């Protein structure tokens, strides 16, 4: 029988000694975090204060920006501490809290993008029925359901991981990941593996089905519709598609890194790509939507220049 130990902390071994450069990295990450908080908070404030932006599309955007702040809060303060620390450890409760924040962030992000694709489908393909099918009550219900669904799904994952007996406490990553914790277990993990597969499938398929359905319908309308319809589709769907592809790339690499041996990839590149989905997406979304959505752009200009 393999001996198990009740560890109080995990060691994150992917960090390396950067000497005095760590202060430069610290300032860069701090500036990035400040910029993320400012950009997302600004757009949340603009949407909340401007009554002309109290439409379903912008309310879904507001939910997306809130999620960016939530996910960033689960990463950046911890990352800043680790950059300047000589010993890279994290307590077990804080590790599971980080897993909860990062996993719920990713799930909510995908579900929110799925809601936005469905909203664009109704606006472009069913404009006459849009106001009756996408009421403010339904918008609030949709947002509440996806946040609750993602919280419950990840809580079940954590409840299965917390009970595991561990034979080690070294995680070869910058952050805590449920799969990496499960790999340290010397107790039975078949239930974790089965639920992990089930949860991962849900995380992908639940948002993917409405996204594919919505864009197939939008594409069909664009092919037979007027020039005005095509312009509307391009102007509102381009930032959504860019956001979806950007986030999918980041999550895809992180999944591959967790499941497969990536030692052939240079360590610096592995570190950058492993943090990509949590550092670039929260800044990418407010910049993309702020630049591409004319109503938001005009409102932001009026805030700063009038």
Residue frames as qw, qx, qy, qz and C-alpha x, y, z in Angstrom:
[[0.000, 0.887, 0.461, 0.000, 0.00, 0.00, 0.00],
 [0.390, 0.476, -0.024, 0.788, 1.25, 3.47, -0.87],
 [0.316, -0.476, -0.493, 0.656, 1.65, 5.80, 2.09],
 [0.074, 0.762, 0.350, 0.540, -0.43, 8.97, 2.00],
 [0.352, -0.204, -0.368, 0.836, 0.20, 12.20, 3.88],
 [0.014, 0.876, 0.478, -0.058, -2.09, 15.04, 4.87],
 [0.461, 0.156, 0.078, 0.870, -0.36, 17.97, 3.19],
 [0.057, -0.756, -0.400, 0.515, -1.12, 21.55, 4.21],
 [0.189, 0.788, -0.192, -0.554, 0.30, 23.13, 1.06],
 [0.850, 0.408, 0.261, 0.205, 1.29, 22.48, -2.56],
 [0.362, -0.542, 0.360, 0.667, 4.59, 23.41, -4.21],
 [0.625, 0.751, 0.158, -0.141, 4.25, 25.04, -7.64],
 [0.687, -0.345, 0.403, 0.497, 7.45, 23.95, -9.39],
 [0.579, 0.615, 0.373, 0.384, 6.93, 25.69, -12.76],
 [0.049, -0.997, 0.060, 0.001, 8.25, 29.00, -11.38],
 [0.812, 0.169, -0.109, 0.548, 11.94, 29.74, -11.92],
 [0.426, -0.659, -0.093, 0.613, 14.43, 32.16, -10.39],
 [0.462, 0.759, 0.262, 0.378, 14.42, 35.31, -12.51],
 [0.513, -0.046, -0.184, 0.837, 16.74, 37.32, -10.26],
 [0.017, -0.387, -0.215, 0.897, 16.15, 41.06, -10.28],
 [0.173, -0.101, -0.607, -0.769, 14.00, 40.73, -13.39],
 [0.173, -0.474, -0.857, 0.102, 11.19, 39.58, -11.11],
 [0.022, -0.567, -0.333, 0.753, 10.52, 43.22, -10.20],
 [0.172, 0.244, -0.459, -0.837, 10.16, 44.07, -13.88],
 [0.247, -0.235, -0.891, -0.301, 7.77, 41.12, -14.34],
 [0.126, -0.505, -0.700, 0.490, 5.88, 42.26, -11.25],
 [0.097, 0.471, 0.045, -0.876, 5.38, 45.78, -12.63],
 [0.228, 0.080, -0.681, -0.691, 4.32, 44.45, -16.03],
 [0.254, -0.358, -0.896, -0.066, 1.72, 42.07, -14.52],
 [0.084, -0.521, -0.520, 0.671, 0.51, 44.78, -12.11],
 [0.163, 0.344, -0.211, -0.900, 0.01, 47.26, -14.96],
 [0.270, -0.088, -0.824, -0.491, -1.82, 44.59, -16.96],
 [0.204, -0.454, -0.833, 0.241, -4.13, 43.88, -14.00],
 [0.015, 0.499, 0.263, -0.825, -4.83, 47.60, -13.44],
 [0.214, 0.204, -0.491, -0.820, -5.64, 47.99, -17.13],
 [0.259, -0.245, -0.905, -0.233, -7.99, 44.98, -17.05],
 [0.135, -0.530, -0.682, 0.485, -9.83, 46.29, -13.97],
 [0.068, 0.444, 0.007, -0.893, -10.09, 49.79, -15.45],
 [0.222, 0.092, -0.648, -0.723, -11.29, 48.69, -18.92],
 [0.279, -0.338, -0.888, -0.138, -13.89, 46.23, -17.67],
 [0.133, -0.531, -0.579, 0.605, -15.12, 48.48, -14.85],
 [0.088, 0.309, -0.169, -0.932, -15.44, 51.40, -17.28],
 [0.314, -0.063, -0.704, -0.634, -17.64, 49.44, -19.68],
 [0.264, -0.435, -0.843, 0.175, -19.74, 47.98, -16.86],
 [0.068, -0.497, -0.350, 0.791, -20.31, 51.52, -15.58],
 [0.169, 0.195, -0.394, -0.882, -21.12, 52.85, -19.04],
 [0.315, -0.227, -0.837, -0.387, -23.67, 50.09, -19.70],
 [0.254, -0.489, -0.750, 0.365, -25.28, 50.46, -16.27],
 [0.061, -0.493, -0.227, 0.838, -25.55, 54.28, -16.39],
 [0.202, 0.219, -0.433, -0.851, -26.65, 54.74, -20.01],
 [0.627, 0.247, 0.543, -0.501, -30.32, 53.83, -20.43],
 [0.657, 0.560, -0.266, -0.428, -29.94, 53.45, -24.21],
 [0.322, 0.428, -0.844, -0.002, -27.61, 50.52, -23.51],
 [0.486, -0.098, 0.725, -0.479, -30.15, 48.66, -21.37],
 [0.785, 0.308, -0.289, -0.453, -30.72, 46.14, -24.16],
 [0.977, -0.164, 0.133, -0.038, -30.20, 42.34, -24.00],
 [0.787, 0.456, -0.185, 0.372, -26.97, 42.41, -26.03],
 [0.139, 0.681, -0.384, 0.608, -25.35, 44.95, -23.71],
 [0.711, -0.519, 0.274, -0.387, -26.65, 43.26, -20.55],
 [0.990, 0.037, 0.003, 0.133, -24.99, 40.02, -21.73],
 [0.536, 0.593, -0.272, 0.536, -21.84, 42.05, -22.36],
 [0.320, -0.710, 0.327, -0.535, -22.05, 43.43, -18.83],
 [0.930, -0.296, 0.176, -0.131, -22.23, 39.86, -17.49],
 [0.865, 0.345, -0.117, 0.347, -19.17, 39.01, -19.62],
 [0.233, 0.696, -0.322, 0.598, -17.19, 41.97, -18.23],
 [0.630, -0.601, 0.287, -0.399, -18.16, 41.09, -14.65],
 [0.993, -0.060, 0.067, 0.073, -16.84, 37.58, -15.30],
 [0.627, 0.558, -0.247, 0.485, -13.55, 39.05, -16.57],
 [0.175, -0.707, 0.383, -0.568, -13.15, 40.92, -13.27],
 [0.869, -0.362, 0.208, -0.267, -14.07, 37.77, -11.33],
 [0.955, 0.185, -0.055, 0.226, -11.58, 35.57, -13.19],
 [0.401, 0.668, -0.302, 0.550, -8.82, 38.18, -12.97],
 [0.446, -0.677, 0.336, -0.479, -9.32, 38.46, -9.19],
 [0.960, -0.213, 0.167, -0.071, -8.74, 34.70, -8.95],
 [0.867, 0.298, -0.011, 0.399, -5.42, 34.94, -10.80],
 [0.369, 0.742, -0.150, 0.538, -3.58, 38.26, -10.68],
 [0.418, -0.793, 0.299, -0.326, -3.21, 38.92, -6.90],
 [0.923, -0.260, 0.273, 0.080, -1.87, 35.38, -6.45],
 [0.794, 0.447, 0.062, 0.408, 0.43, 35.67, -9.48],
 [0.101, 0.869, -0.202, 0.441, 1.84, 38.99, -8.24],
 [0.647, -0.657, 0.350, -0.166, 2.70, 37.45, -4.86],
 [0.948, -0.011, 0.257, 0.188, 4.36, 34.43, -6.49],
 [0.600, 0.712, -0.065, 0.359, 6.49, 36.55, -8.84],
 [0.020, 0.794, -0.394, 0.463, 8.28, 38.30, -5.95],
 [0.812, -0.477, 0.272, -0.196, 8.35, 35.27, -3.63],
 [0.081, 0.583, -0.806, -0.056, 11.39, 33.02, -3.23],
 [0.200, 0.031, 0.971, -0.129, 9.30, 30.01, -2.21],
 [0.447, 0.021, -0.404, -0.798, 6.41, 29.13, -4.49],
 [0.072, -0.203, -0.956, 0.198, 3.82, 27.41, -2.34],
 [0.442, -0.274, -0.196, -0.831, 0.07, 27.63, -1.94],
 [0.376, -0.089, 0.757, -0.527, -2.07, 26.35, 0.93],
 [0.101, 0.215, 0.951, 0.200, -4.46, 23.50, 0.12],
 [0.188, 0.696, 0.601, -0.346, -7.65, 25.55, 0.81],
 [0.125, 0.729, -0.156, -0.654, -6.35, 28.44, -1.31],
 [0.090, -0.210, 0.833, 0.504, -5.43, 26.01, -4.08],
 [0.147, 0.440, 0.883, 0.065, -8.97, 24.63, -4.22],
 [0.134, 0.785, 0.312, -0.519, -10.37, 28.18, -4.09],
 [0.028, 0.558, -0.476, -0.679, -8.19, 29.08, -7.07],
 [0.115, 0.089, 0.928, 0.343, -9.40, 25.99, -8.95],
 [0.165, 0.650, 0.702, -0.238, -12.99, 27.02, -8.22],
 [0.106, 0.770, 0.014, -0.628, -12.43, 30.58, -9.47],
 [0.001, 0.437, -0.656, -0.616, -10.57, 29.62, -12.65],
 [0.119, 0.185, 0.948, 0.229, -12.89, 26.74, -13.61],
 [0.183, 0.712, 0.607, -0.303, -16.08, 28.70, -12.99],
 [0.058, 0.687, -0.195, -0.698, -14.60, 31.64, -14.90],
 [0.028, -0.218, 0.801, 0.557, -13.93, 29.46, -17.94],
 [0.118, 0.405, 0.905, 0.044, -17.37, 27.79, -17.82],
 [0.126, 0.766, 0.396, -0.490, -19.22, 31.09, -17.40],
 [0.005, -0.549, 0.405, 0.731, -17.20, 32.63, -20.24],
 [0.032, 0.022, 0.882, 0.470, -18.22, 29.91, -22.70],
 [0.062, 0.579, 0.805, -0.115, -21.87, 29.93, -21.56],
 [0.051, 0.737, 0.166, -0.654, -22.04, 33.72, -21.75],
 [0.026, 0.381, -0.591, -0.711, -20.64, 33.65, -25.29],
 [0.052, 0.269, 0.931, 0.242, -23.29, 31.03, -26.16],
 [0.075, 0.716, 0.573, -0.392, -26.05, 33.31, -24.84],
 [0.036, 0.658, -0.168, -0.733, -24.67, 36.18, -26.88],
 [0.025, -0.111, 0.805, 0.582, -24.66, 34.06, -30.05],
 [0.053, 0.511, 0.858, 0.013, -28.30, 33.11, -29.44],
 [0.033, 0.749, 0.287, -0.597, -29.15, 36.78, -28.87],
 [0.025, 0.472, -0.469, -0.746, -27.51, 37.69, -32.20],
 [0.073, 0.178, 0.920, 0.342, -29.45, 34.90, -33.92],
 [0.070, 0.690, 0.683, -0.228, -32.77, 36.31, -32.66],
 [0.000, 0.731, 0.018, -0.682, -31.80, 39.90, -33.55],
 [0.034, 0.400, -0.619, -0.675, -30.70, 39.04, -37.09],
 [0.087, -0.096, -0.927, -0.352, -32.98, 36.14, -38.04],
 [0.204, -0.628, -0.749, -0.057, -36.14, 37.00, -36.06],
 [0.167, 0.143, -0.160, 0.962, -36.11, 40.82, -35.71],
 [0.438, -0.412, -0.277, -0.749, -39.90, 41.15, -35.45],
 [0.803, -0.436, -0.390, -0.117, -40.09, 38.63, -32.59],
 [0.514, 0.300, -0.504, 0.626, -36.91, 39.78, -30.84],
 [0.186, -0.414, 0.329, -0.828, -38.53, 41.99, -28.18],
 [0.815, -0.279, -0.009, -0.508, -41.05, 39.33, -27.19],
 [0.949, 0.027, -0.300, 0.099, -38.57, 36.43, -27.17],
 [0.611, 0.098, -0.370, 0.693, -35.73, 38.28, -25.42],
 [0.324, -0.860, -0.197, -0.341, -37.39, 40.23, -22.61],
 [0.003, 0.698, -0.511, 0.501, -35.51, 41.77, -19.69],
 [0.771, -0.376, 0.372, -0.355, -36.86, 39.06, -17.35],
 [0.977, 0.205, 0.010, 0.061, -35.59, 36.32, -19.66],
 [0.464, 0.686, -0.387, 0.407, -32.19, 38.01, -19.91],
 [0.334, -0.621, 0.518, -0.484, -31.88, 38.13, -16.11],
 [0.924, -0.140, 0.269, -0.234, -33.02, 34.50, -15.86],
 [0.861, 0.445, -0.182, 0.168, -30.54, 33.31, -18.51],
 [0.238, 0.689, -0.497, 0.470, -27.63, 35.05, -16.77],
 [0.566, -0.491, 0.477, -0.459, -28.61, 33.75, -13.33],
 [0.982, 0.043, 0.114, -0.148, -28.99, 30.18, -14.65],
 [0.766, 0.494, -0.311, 0.269, -25.58, 30.03, -16.34],
 [0.005, 0.651, -0.553, 0.519, -23.76, 31.43, -13.29],
 [0.724, -0.338, 0.422, -0.428, -25.56, 29.02, -10.95],
 [0.970, 0.231, -0.038, -0.067, -25.08, 26.06, -13.30],
 [0.580, 0.586, -0.439, 0.356, -21.33, 26.72, -13.57],
 [0.257, -0.592, 0.552, -0.528, -20.91, 27.18, -9.80],
 [0.870, -0.177, 0.313, -0.337, -22.71, 23.90, -9.03],
 [0.905, 0.383, -0.179, 0.049, -20.81, 21.96, -11.72],
 [0.403, 0.595, -0.528, 0.453, -17.42, 23.07, -10.39],
 [0.488, -0.510, 0.474, -0.527, -18.44, 22.58, -6.74],
 [0.980, -0.017, 0.100, -0.173, -19.14, 18.91, -7.52],
 [0.733, 0.506, -0.344, 0.298, -15.67, 18.63, -9.10],
 [0.027, 0.626, -0.533, 0.569, -14.06, 20.13, -5.99],
 [0.750, -0.372, 0.310, -0.450, -16.07, 17.93, -3.60],
 [0.988, 0.139, -0.066, 0.029, -14.62, 14.88, -5.36],
 [0.577, 0.557, -0.375, 0.466, -11.05, 16.23, -5.26],
 [0.289, -0.685, 0.388, -0.545, -11.08, 17.37, -1.62],
 [0.896, -0.307, 0.202, -0.251, -11.66, 13.79, -0.40],
 [0.840, 0.408, -0.324, 0.153, -8.57, 12.40, -2.18],
 [0.722, -0.605, 0.206, 0.265, -5.59, 11.09, -0.22],
 [0.453, 0.852, -0.260, 0.024, -2.41, 12.55, -1.65],
 [0.912, -0.174, 0.059, 0.366, 1.03, 10.96, -1.98],
 [0.529, 0.075, 0.102, 0.839, 2.76, 14.15, -3.09],
 [0.012, -0.855, -0.357, 0.376, 2.36, 17.91, -3.07],
 [0.232, -0.424, 0.395, 0.781, 4.44, 19.10, -6.05],
 [0.560, 0.695, 0.438, -0.107, 2.42, 20.55, -8.96],
 [0.489, -0.121, 0.403, 0.764, 4.50, 21.28, -12.05],
 [0.156, 0.729, 0.502, 0.438, 2.39, 24.29, -12.99],
 [0.118, 0.300, -0.167, 0.932, 2.14, 28.02, -12.25],
 [0.529, -0.230, 0.118, -0.808, -1.42, 27.60, -10.95],
 [0.422, -0.022, 0.855, -0.301, -3.53, 24.93, -9.33],
 [0.556, 0.137, -0.514, -0.638, -5.43, 22.60, -11.65],
 [0.823, -0.186, 0.301, -0.445, -7.86, 19.89, -10.60],
 [0.931, 0.295, -0.214, -0.025, -6.33, 17.30, -12.94],
 [0.406, 0.559, -0.579, 0.432, -2.85, 17.95, -11.55],
 [0.439, -0.424, 0.542, -0.578, -4.11, 17.53, -7.98],
 [0.937, 0.023, 0.108, -0.331, -5.84, 14.26, -8.93],
 [0.758, 0.464, -0.436, 0.140, -2.56, 12.97, -10.42],
 [0.051, 0.535, -0.662, 0.522, -0.98, 13.29, -6.95],
 [0.764, -0.296, 0.211, -0.534, -3.59, 11.00, -5.38],
 [0.119, 0.268, -0.956, 0.018, -2.79, 7.52, -4.15],
 [0.464, 0.241, 0.711, -0.469, -6.45, 6.77, -3.47],
 [0.404, 0.405, 0.773, 0.274, -9.00, 5.68, -6.09],
 [0.063, 0.436, -0.070, -0.895, -9.67, 8.39, -8.68],
 [0.159, 0.261, 0.843, 0.443, -12.01, 6.58, -11.09],
 [0.042, 0.787, 0.591, -0.169, -15.02, 8.65, -9.94],
 [0.123, -0.740, 0.096, 0.654, -13.00, 11.85, -10.44],
 [0.191, -0.200, 0.692, 0.667, -11.96, 10.74, -13.92],
 [0.129, 0.487, 0.829, 0.243, -15.50, 9.80, -14.97],
 [0.012, -0.866, -0.411, 0.284, -17.03, 13.02, -13.64],
 [0.221, -0.602, 0.286, 0.712, -14.12, 15.04, -15.05],
 [0.185, 0.074, 0.768, 0.608, -14.85, 13.61, -18.49],
 [0.024, 0.683, 0.726, 0.071, -18.58, 14.24, -18.06],
 [0.144, -0.836, -0.203, 0.489, -18.05, 17.79, -16.76],
 [0.239, -0.406, 0.461, 0.752, -15.57, 18.59, -19.53],
 [0.155, 0.326, 0.802, 0.477, -18.02, 17.34, -22.15],
 [0.042, -0.819, -0.558, 0.130, -20.77, 19.51, -20.64],
 [0.242, -0.696, 0.049, 0.674, -18.45, 22.52, -20.53],
 [0.148, -0.206, 0.609, 0.751, -17.85, 22.20, -24.27],
 [0.039, 0.351, 0.845, 0.401, -21.16, 20.86, -25.63],
 [0.031, -0.723, -0.597, 0.345, -23.66, 22.97, -23.63],
 [0.057, 0.748, -0.041, -0.660, -22.37, 26.26, -25.12],
 [0.174, -0.252, 0.715, 0.628, -21.17, 24.77, -28.43],
 [0.232, 0.449, 0.849, 0.156, -24.60, 23.52, -29.56],
 [0.148, 0.874, 0.385, -0.257, -26.37, 26.94, -29.40],
 [0.138, -0.683, 0.351, 0.625, -23.29, 28.65, -30.89],
 [0.222, -0.049, 0.822, 0.522, -23.24, 26.33, -33.93],
 [0.193, 0.630, 0.753, 0.016, -27.03, 26.50, -34.30],
 [0.024, 0.863, 0.189, -0.468, -27.03, 30.32, -34.10],
 [0.100, -0.605, 0.468, 0.636, -24.25, 30.86, -36.60],
 [0.270, 0.168, 0.864, 0.390, -25.65, 28.35, -39.07],
 [0.162, 0.777, 0.602, -0.087, -28.93, 30.30, -39.03],
 [0.061, -0.841, 0.062, 0.534, -27.13, 33.66, -39.28],
 [0.248, -0.317, 0.685, 0.607, -25.01, 32.41, -42.20],
 [0.270, 0.436, 0.825, 0.238, -28.13, 31.18, -43.99],
 [0.093, 0.887, 0.375, -0.254, -29.82, 34.58, -43.57],
 [0.177, -0.709, 0.314, 0.606, -26.68, 36.41, -44.75],
 [0.333, -0.044, 0.781, 0.527, -26.54, 34.34, -47.94],
 [0.115, 0.554, 0.740, 0.363, -30.11, 35.18, -48.95],
 [0.153, -0.813, -0.414, 0.379, -30.66, 38.46, -47.08],
 [0.287, 0.937, 0.083, 0.184, -30.09, 42.09, -47.99],
 [0.527, 0.472, -0.317, 0.632, -26.84, 44.04, -47.83],
 [0.318, -0.645, 0.235, -0.654, -28.08, 45.78, -44.68],
 [0.920, -0.343, 0.009, -0.189, -28.67, 42.41, -42.99],
 [0.871, 0.188, -0.210, 0.403, -25.13, 41.26, -43.86],
 [0.216, 0.602, -0.292, 0.711, -23.63, 44.50, -42.54],
 [0.603, -0.586, 0.165, -0.516, -25.56, 44.15, -39.28],
 [0.985, -0.152, -0.076, 0.029, -24.40, 40.55, -38.91],
 [0.702, 0.363, -0.256, 0.557, -20.75, 41.42, -39.57],
 [0.010, -0.655, 0.257, -0.711, -20.71, 44.43, -37.22],
 [0.657, -0.518, 0.246, -0.489, -22.26, 42.58, -34.26],
 [0.997, -0.080, 0.008, -0.024, -20.85, 39.07, -34.81],
 [0.609, 0.592, -0.376, 0.370, -17.20, 39.92, -35.57],
 [0.123, -0.614, 0.570, -0.532, -16.21, 40.84, -31.98],
 [0.843, -0.244, 0.297, -0.376, -18.16, 37.83, -30.67],
 [0.951, 0.278, -0.112, 0.073, -16.41, 35.40, -33.02],
 [0.390, 0.649, -0.469, 0.455, -13.01, 36.96, -32.29],
 [0.429, -0.537, 0.500, -0.527, -13.62, 36.62, -28.54],
 [0.951, -0.059, 0.171, -0.252, -14.81, 33.03, -28.92],
 [0.850, 0.419, -0.240, 0.211, -11.82, 31.96, -31.04],
 [0.140, 0.684, -0.501, 0.511, -9.34, 33.76, -28.78],
 [0.591, -0.443, 0.482, -0.472, -10.68, 32.11, -25.63],
 [0.983, 0.101, 0.051, -0.146, -11.00, 28.68, -27.28],
 [0.644, 0.563, -0.421, 0.302, -7.34, 28.83, -28.33],
 [0.100, -0.602, 0.578, -0.541, -6.20, 29.64, -24.78],
 [0.775, -0.238, 0.401, -0.427, -8.36, 26.92, -23.18],
 [0.935, 0.316, -0.146, -0.074, -7.36, 24.43, -25.85],
 [0.470, 0.565, -0.566, 0.373, -3.66, 24.81, -25.14],
 [0.352, -0.483, 0.572, -0.562, -4.23, 24.65, -21.38],
 [0.920, -0.037, 0.195, -0.337, -6.17, 21.38, -21.79],
 [0.839, 0.429, -0.310, 0.127, -3.44, 19.89, -23.98],
 [0.173, 0.620, -0.590, 0.487, -0.78, 20.97, -21.48],
 [0.593, -0.373, 0.490, -0.518, -2.64, 19.30, -18.61],
 [0.940, 0.086, 0.206, -0.259, -3.33, 16.04, -20.43],
 [0.891, 0.387, -0.053, 0.230, -0.18, 15.50, -22.50],
 [0.680, -0.412, 0.102, 0.598, 3.58, 15.77, -22.14],
 [0.346, 0.922, 0.113, 0.133, 4.57, 19.24, -23.39],
 [0.609, -0.624, 0.210, 0.442, 8.23, 19.17, -22.34],
 [0.611, 0.232, 0.422, 0.629, 9.29, 19.56, -25.99],
 [0.094, 0.884, 0.263, 0.374, 7.73, 23.05, -25.96],
 [0.360, 0.349, -0.364, 0.785, 10.15, 25.74, -24.64],
 [0.316, -0.436, -0.695, 0.477, 9.43, 26.50, -20.96],
 [0.013, 0.274, 0.103, -0.956, 8.93, 30.25, -21.51],
 [0.355, -0.057, -0.545, -0.758, 6.40, 29.57, -24.29],
 [0.417, -0.350, -0.839, 0.006, 4.59, 27.04, -22.07],
 [0.191, -0.400, -0.515, 0.733, 4.31, 29.63, -19.30],
 [0.163, 0.180, -0.154, -0.958, 2.99, 32.33, -21.65],
 [0.434, -0.120, -0.674, -0.585, 0.43, 30.04, -23.28],
 [0.368, -0.342, -0.835, 0.225, -0.70, 28.54, -19.95],
 [0.084, -0.472, -0.415, 0.774, -1.57, 32.04, -18.72],
 [0.029, 0.092, 0.485, 0.869, -2.94, 33.24, -22.06],
 [0.258, -0.528, -0.712, -0.385, -6.63, 32.48, -21.51],
 [0.418, -0.708, -0.486, 0.295, -6.64, 34.22, -18.13],
 [0.337, -0.494, 0.010, 0.801, -4.53, 37.27, -19.02],
 [0.084, -0.016, 0.500, 0.862, -5.43, 38.14, -22.61],
 [0.117, -0.528, -0.779, -0.316, -9.17, 37.42, -22.65],
 [0.228, -0.746, -0.488, 0.392, -10.07, 39.89, -19.83],
 [0.127, -0.566, 0.151, 0.800, -8.30, 42.66, -21.76],
 [0.123, 0.063, 0.754, 0.642, -9.21, 41.47, -25.26],
 [0.014, 0.611, 0.788, 0.070, -12.99, 41.60, -24.66],
 [0.048, -0.829, -0.309, 0.464, -13.38, 45.21, -23.44],
 [0.136, -0.483, 0.414, 0.759, -10.98, 46.48, -26.13],
 [0.118, 0.156, 0.841, 0.504, -12.69, 44.51, -28.91],
 [0.013, -0.697, -0.717, -0.031, -16.24, 45.42, -27.90],
 [0.159, -0.758, -0.162, 0.611, -15.29, 48.98, -27.00],
 [0.112, -0.391, 0.485, 0.774, -13.81, 49.54, -30.45],
 [0.018, 0.137, 0.853, 0.503, -16.31, 47.58, -32.53],
 [0.056, -0.662, -0.745, 0.060, -19.66, 48.42, -30.90],
 [0.179, 0.499, 0.172, 0.830, -20.60, 51.91, -32.09],
 [0.459, -0.770, -0.270, -0.352, -23.01, 52.68, -29.22],
 [0.767, -0.525, -0.117, 0.351, -20.41, 51.80, -26.58],
 [0.583, 0.141, 0.105, 0.793, -17.75, 53.71, -28.49],
 [0.015, -0.658, -0.222, -0.720, -19.89, 56.87, -28.69],
 [0.606, -0.751, -0.218, -0.146, -20.85, 56.67, -25.02],
 [0.776, -0.320, -0.059, 0.541, -17.21, 56.24, -23.94],
 [0.392, 0.347, 0.142, 0.840, -16.21, 59.26, -26.04],
 [0.262, -0.753, -0.236, -0.555, -18.97, 61.34, -24.42],
 [0.743, -0.620, -0.196, 0.155, -17.73, 60.31, -20.97],
 [0.706, -0.239, 0.050, 0.665, -14.12, 61.34, -21.63],
 [0.338, 0.156, 0.270, 0.888, -14.49, 64.30, -23.97],
 [0.211, -0.622, -0.346, -0.670, -17.65, 66.09, -22.76]]
